[in-house]
Amino acid sequence: MKVRMSCVGLKNLLQGLSFSVKYYSKHNHLQTTCLSSKIKPKKCHILDCSGSTCTRRTAPPGSILPWRFFSCKEGTKIPSKRKQNTSIITSELLYKNLLKSEQENWNDISARYEAMTKRIKAKLEELHNRYTFNSESPRIKFGENMYFEENGCIFFSKADDVGEENVDILFSTEDLGFSDAFIQRIRISPDQRYMAISLKSENSEEATCVIMKLGHFPVMEKVIPNVFSFEWATNDVLYYTSQKNLKCQNVFMTTFSNQKHTKLVYTEQDARFFVDIYCTKDRRFLTINSNSKTTSEVWLVDCRQPFKLPALVQARTKGVIYHIEHRNDELYILTTYGEPAEYKLMKAPVASSGLENWQLVYALEEKTKLVDLEMFSDHSVMFLKKAGHLYLNVISFVSHSVQSVKLPTWACEFELESHPEHTTSTCYFQLTSPVHPPKCFAYSFKENNLIEQAVQEVPIITNCHTTRLLAKSKDETLVPITVFHNMNSKELHRRPLLVHVYGAYGIDLNMSFKEEKLMLIEEGWILAYCHVRGGGELGLSWHKDGCQHNKLKGLYDLKACIVLLHELGFSQPKYTALAAASAGGVLAGALCNTDPELIKAMVLQAPFVDVLNIMMKTHLPLTTEEQEEWGNPLADEKCMKYIKSYCPYQNIKSQCYPSVFITAYENDQRIPLAGVLRYVQKLRKATLDHASKTNKKGNCIPNIILDIQANGSHCISSWEDSLNEVARHLAFLNKELEEVCHLQHQTKSCK
């Protein structure tokens, strides 16, 4: 699924209620040069730094958006009885043997893809060098001072003088003994005396928070393990949340004055809820946010009185989500309260913040997705998606007017500037698509107009055509599809097609720029993004209509999309591949069981393919939390039968399947590797059984390949690991569809 940190604006709230989710990855600034030649550059880093907010999200090519999901760590111990211990030992031996067998199998067949993989890697690196956009790190401006991060180093300079010779190094992961970690987030205290940094390794979910005392010679003041989010309430008071076994339920306060101490200030008792903290843009309040997938609750810490107990804004109400910002002694509340159950902007006095005092400021139109919201001193900017197009809605708190701006039709994703100042008169952001590198735009509050940035090194790709379609699903619901293809391509029905799907948690398909997508377009591929129910492209109702007892609707949507594409002449089944990651593996795997004739090949990344077994294991730390998405099969027999009806693992049968390439991770704490191993073994057996029964001349046995990575995790991998992974995926697809890919290798895919 996906993962989250404190995101730009309210994006952490809006991404399908991703409170329990850590979110990485938007841009592909894959390599930058460290300003100090003494420090070894790192290629994979993510920065989320803030005086108010600032997010730098760096994603390798093809990296999944790792939303919060199941863990392979067991949270409960089995009683030590002899019979059970024997069973455990047998199970562990079986697991190890399966793991070893799959690793040996991959080693045997990987040579088949070696030459193709090498060619694709070279092409991706060349494209990255060609389309690298604005490799400069986000700047955090505090008065006359500037802070920024590059390649594991945090730098300081005067705002008007950022030349290399005038830059000081405040922190280095390598010099301070954190060489295997990347910088995830930075928070600088209001008086700039302290800096809090979270560090995370690519193979771990847990982050470490390092507090530096700044000055002429920065000194490491404190190290706090297992921290998820943190904010400075005052100059020397830091609030932070602790994470244990993928759960985050405690908030602590620690002081750095003469009398240093740490104390627990909040505990969440309900296992369905995940806690994080966020500072309002004007730094007036620190918010403690306790959220499940469908319900939320916020407590306020007054930054002027940080030792005072947090105050509740509104007690949780089932099905009501809300998030808080502050302006001029009023709370601005982004919430789903009221009908229809979509997001609305409301407000209430700080002193009487109960739900009965909430007043409507602005309500979204039907089937509109709120992607992000940013508060400024006199304006609020809403980033919206409607009918596949992007819009800005600018609300003026002075004139009480709303300005709606339709953005360029090629754009598919927004990215707010990394550090918008609260009092600025201009909102800066970037637009991108899978095949268009980020392009800078700005909206001027004074002029009430959209400005395309004059300095733009990367041109919009002009030879790629974007088409938006609507497929009619089984129940007549119209499902959006976004299609990209080279305008110079002829005979589209003979071109290879790569279909993308996700369909869970109210999360949109990731449609930010990726070098590999542009490469495929240049080589004649068609790319199709199916925005099925369960995702969030058409608002909260779109998600609700595709979760729990509605999961099969997402499957029907996916089938309808692929059928329509073929009917309209976009490729045909024997040239069609399907790509999915994490929870997207549910629909992709289900389609392979119900309609395998629609596709020729499939690539899955850390896929969730064993839904029923996982949802039956309550000792896994996230199972209870995930019941709001999938249901509770232990408490509801109908739910159990329903999950069983679509679960990819449960419905494997002897038939002709497409070829499948799966990448999984040994260190994946969210998708248990054992479930993926079971799925691959059962799928491989079913294909062999079918081949032995039919025994027709020319009948092909599909390739079922599992690539288990020792490095990386569900959340993030290094640039090098991800580059290799993407290249292997594309090499596999090219081999399977080589009849139409016009590649140099002419070997038949069926061996």
C-alpha angles and dihedrals in degrees: 000000000000142000135227148211130169100300137201111289111331096327091120087063099041102049095093092302091304095177090123088044132088113215126207134162134049109131129047101221087148102167132025132167119250111232092225115066089201092070121073109239119240121211102205119060140138125201127197104170130163152179080167103346137327128162128187109183116185119187130182116230114288094006113157121237095246105215119186111283147145124327129220089212113103114226098194131056122231114235112260103251119149095237093049093047090053089051091050092049091049091049092048092049091049090049093049092047092050091047092050091046093053092046091052090047091053092048089053097051102031091086087067089069099035100101093043092047091052092051093049093047091053091049093049092050090049091051091048091054090047096049103032103140126202099336089186113117122243112272123224109206121202110176105294094350132088130200128189141160131226129171099338095321128106114208136196131202142148111279095243097042116054098148115139093251092055098050123104125203113232099175140009124186091210099046092049096048101262097109094141094052136080128214110258105173141000130202121183120199116245093252092043093236094119136036124196117203130184117212126196135180120222092241098052138067094206122087130204121221117216119193116205124195105220127217138103088319111026113221129200103243104178143352119212118189127213098021123159108178133002140178137182110243092185138350093291107014118091125188118200141169123229123222124209127173091347092306126112114193109134130076120199134189121211127184131209099194123110090286102053117194142148127214140174111250104172138019127186112212100187112088091210091066129081122199130215136155132231135180120226115245093252090048090235096123139022111216125213105206120198111186143172122187092274108018136048142186130193132204122192128222112197105227089209089058105030095165093057116102115265115263122225116238098194129342113247115275117197111260095008118118121189140168130190136230127166136223131162096344092311129108115228109209125201103199149154091221115133133019129342095034094232128112120292132176112233136165140210137174115270091234094053106030099153120131092254088066098050112122123197116247100168137349126202121239120252117284092014120136119216103214100175142346128204127191123215130177095268103009144046121209120207119197107208141183120207127167089347094305129109124235140179118218110194115196117199114208089193102052094023089228132134122220116197118200124188111215128216113299095234092062120102104165139039127214117188116217113272099246115019111184115232094232099040121131093213133059113211123200143151131236124209144159133197089273101028119077115227115288123196124239135167137199117214114213090196096051096031092223144113117251125199108213111251096214105069121149096179115067124212110264104252103185096063120091121210118207127184117204138178120220121199110232128208092276093044093259112147112235120200122234126187114205129191126189140153111271090220094056116115129198094023090186087070096047123102114256126207113198121198126203139169114153107174144100093016088283122148120229109265106256101169120126119291124177092220091058091055090047091054092050091051089051093053103263125143117226120205127185113198111204096201128177114279089053123087106240094116098037136268094315089060089059094044090052090058106042135084108351090008098059093110089063089069089054092050089048092053093050091048091051095052093045091051092049090054092045090053091052100258099141123298136252097275090055097042128105130184125215127193140154135205110331089009085073089074094065095034092050092044092052090052088057097046103032110014091155091071095071139037100203142008135201120200128187118204089332127197100226103144100063101153098049093047095047089052092058107082092174088074106096098233102040095093092047092050095055090090088064102037106018132241111282092181093061099034123048091194089055090051092052092046094052089046090054093064106020106124095220095047094051103048110130140171104281142107107292130188118252112272133205116190127186116199134171130230090213096048107131094181106049109043108231090214090067092051090049091051091049094051093047093050094045093049091049092050092053092049092047090052093048092050092049098047098036091177121168110264092012108152126219106217120236111250106190130179118192110191113197119209090197128054128035141222089281106049145338132200120269092253094050093046093047090054091046095051091046091052091049093051093044089054092049092047091052092049094046098032094127088079103023095081092220128161094246110083100180114128115251094225106078 
